[in-house]
């Protein structure tokens, strides 16, 4: 189901859409790998560090807010999510490996190009598969919650989200939204959110991703 057709947990699925779009970007990097200069690799690494920051913020929202509530209401959710723990470890290892390879490439060590390509393909496949499996579990559990409870929980999460984290995630999410969801998002966003996006977050994001 498209995120714009969903009513519940839109923020969660916007994050997943943004992660998938990052995997498309990383695939583009792999396809263009031989055309990049040392300076390009430096810029690409800055983008990948941003990707990692967004991933960590997303996991913080899952592990620190939404998943504990789901575990409380549906005890079997814990076992299903925990069964994927080995993938979480592999994802962390993939991030670490790619960061290391980016450091080598931006230092001019092009002997690591093939290792980077292999590591990137592995990470992309792992991320896409992980998101697909996690969403099946979340959708199943979500169907057991009253709609009003989910909407209330989402509002509580938005209200406690630090502005610094909002500024980090907002352009990343908006970049992956379709026109319908962009209209929905900015239609409900307070003025200061639109101000942060247009004045700072969007220009910084566009500059960061212009190297891809």
C-alpha positions in Angstrom: 0.0 0.0 0.0 1.2 3.5 -0.8 1.9 5.7 2.2 -0.3 8.4 0.8 -3.2 5.9 1.0 -2.6 5.1 4.6 -4.2 6.8 7.5 -2.2 5.4 10.4 1.5 5.5 11.2 2.2 7.7 8.2 5.4 9.1 9.8 6.8 5.6 10.3 6.1 4.7 6.6 7.4 8.1 5.4 10.7 7.1 7.1 10.7 3.7 5.4 10.0 5.4 2.0 12.9 7.7 2.6 15.2 4.8 3.5 14.1 3.0 0.3 14.9 6.2 -1.7 18.3 6.3 -0.1 18.9 2.7 -1.3 18.0 4.0 -4.8 20.6 6.8 -4.3 23.2 4.3 -3.1 22.5 2.1 -6.2 23.1 5.2 -8.4 26.4 5.8 -6.6 27.4 2.2 -7.4 26.4 2.6 -11.1 28.4 5.9 -11.4 31.3 4.7 -9.2 34.0 5.1 -11.8 33.1 8.7 -12.6 33.7 10.1 -9.1 36.7 12.1 -8.0 38.2 12.1 -4.5 36.3 15.3 -3.9 33.1 13.6 -5.0 33.7 10.7 -2.6 34.1 13.2 0.2 30.7 14.7 -0.6 29.2 11.3 -1.0 30.4 10.3 2.4 28.8 13.4 3.9 25.5 12.3 2.4 26.0 8.7 3.7 26.7 10.0 7.2 23.4 11.9 7.0 21.7 8.7 5.9 23.1 7.0 9.0 21.9 9.8 11.3 18.4 9.5 9.9 18.5 5.7 10.3 19.6 6.1 14.0 16.8 8.7 14.6 14.3 6.4 13.0 15.4 3.5 15.2 15.2 5.7 18.2 11.6 6.4 17.5 10.9 2.7 17.0 12.7 1.4 20.0 12.1 4.2 22.4 8.4 4.9 21.6 6.3 2.9 19.1 7.6 -0.6 19.6 7.3 -0.6 23.5 3.7 0.4 23.1 3.1 -2.4 20.6 4.8 -4.9 22.9 2.6 -3.8 25.8 -0.6 -4.3 23.8 0.4 -7.3 21.8 3.0 -9.5 23.6 3.6 -11.7 20.5 5.0 -8.6 18.7 8.1 -8.8 20.9 9.0 -12.3 19.7 8.5 -11.4 16.1 10.6 -8.3 16.2 13.3 -10.0 18.3 13.5 -12.7 15.6 15.0 -10.1 13.3 17.7 -9.0 15.7 20.4 -10.6 13.6 19.4 -8.3 10.8 19.7 -5.3 13.0 23.3 -6.4 13.8 24.0 -6.9 10.1 22.7 -3.5 9.2 25.0 -1.9 11.8 27.9 -3.8 10.4 27.0 -2.7 6.9 26.9 0.9 7.9 30.3 0.6 9.6 31.8 -1.2 6.6 30.6 1.3 4.1 31.8 4.2 6.2 35.2 2.7 6.3 35.2 2.2 2.6 34.1 5.7 1.9 37.0 6.9 4.0 39.4 4.8 1.9 37.9 6.1 -1.4 38.0 9.8 -0.4 41.6 9.3 0.6 42.3 8.3 -3.0 42.6 4.5 -2.4 40.7 3.3 -5.5 41.8 -0.3 -4.9 38.7 -0.5 -2.6 36.2 0.2 -5.4 35.2 -3.4 -5.9 34.9 -4.0 -2.2 32.7 -0.9 -2.0 30.4 -2.1 -4.8 30.0 -5.5 -3.1 29.3 -4.0 0.3 26.8 -1.5 -1.1 24.9 -4.2 -3.0 24.8 -6.3 0.2 23.6 -3.4 2.3 20.9 -2.4 -0.2 19.5 -5.9 -0.4 19.6 -6.3 3.4 17.8 -3.0 4.0 15.1 -3.6 1.4 14.4 -7.1 2.7 14.4 -5.9 6.3 11.9 -3.1 5.7 9.6 -5.5 3.8 9.6 -8.0 6.6 9.2 -5.5 9.4 6.2 -3.8 7.7 4.4 -7.1 7.5 4.8 -7.5 11.3 3.8 -3.9 12.0 0.7 -4.0 9.7 -0.4 -7.2 11.4 -0.1 -5.8 14.9 -1.6 -2.4 13.8 -4.8 -4.1 12.7 -5.4 -5.1 16.3 -5.3 -1.5 17.6 -8.2 0.9 17.8 -7.7 3.6 15.2 -8.1 6.4 17.7 -5.4 4.9 20.0 -2.9 4.9 17.1 -3.7 8.4 16.1 -3.3 9.6 19.7 0.0 7.8 20.0 1.3 9.4 16.8 0.3 12.9 18.1 2.1 12.2 21.4 5.2 11.3 19.4 5.1 14.3 17.2 4.7 16.6 20.2 7.8 15.2 22.0 10.0 15.1 18.9 12.9 17.6 19.4 13.1 20.4 16.8 16.7 19.4 15.9 15.5 15.9 15.0 12.5 17.3 13.1 14.9 19.5 11.1 17.1 16.4 10.4 14.3 14.1 9.2 11.9 16.5 7.5 13.6 17.1 4.2 14.6 13.4 4.0 11.0 12.4 4.4 9.5 15.1 2.1 11.9 14.1 -0.6 10.4 10.6 -0.7 6.7 11.7 -0.5 4.3 11.9 -3.5 2.4 15.1 -4.2 -0.6 13.9 -2.2 1.4 13.4 0.9 3.4 16.6 0.5 0.1 18.5 0.4 -1.1 16.5 3.5 2.1 17.0 5.4 2.4 20.8 4.9 -1.3 21.2 5.3 -1.1 20.0 8.9 2.4 21.4 9.7 2.6 24.5 11.9 4.1 27.7 10.5 7.5 27.2 12.2 7.9 23.8 10.6 7.3 25.2 7.1 9.7 28.0 7.9 12.5 25.7 9.0 11.9 23.5 5.9 12.0 26.3 3.4 14.7 28.5 4.9 17.1 25.9 6.1 16.3 22.2 5.9 15.4 21.9 2.2 18.4 23.9 0.9 20.8 21.9 3.0 19.3 18.6 1.9 19.4 19.6 -1.8 23.1 20.6 -1.5 23.9 17.4 0.4 22.4 15.2 -2.3 23.4 17.1 -5.3 26.6 15.0 -5.6 24.7 11.8 -6.4 
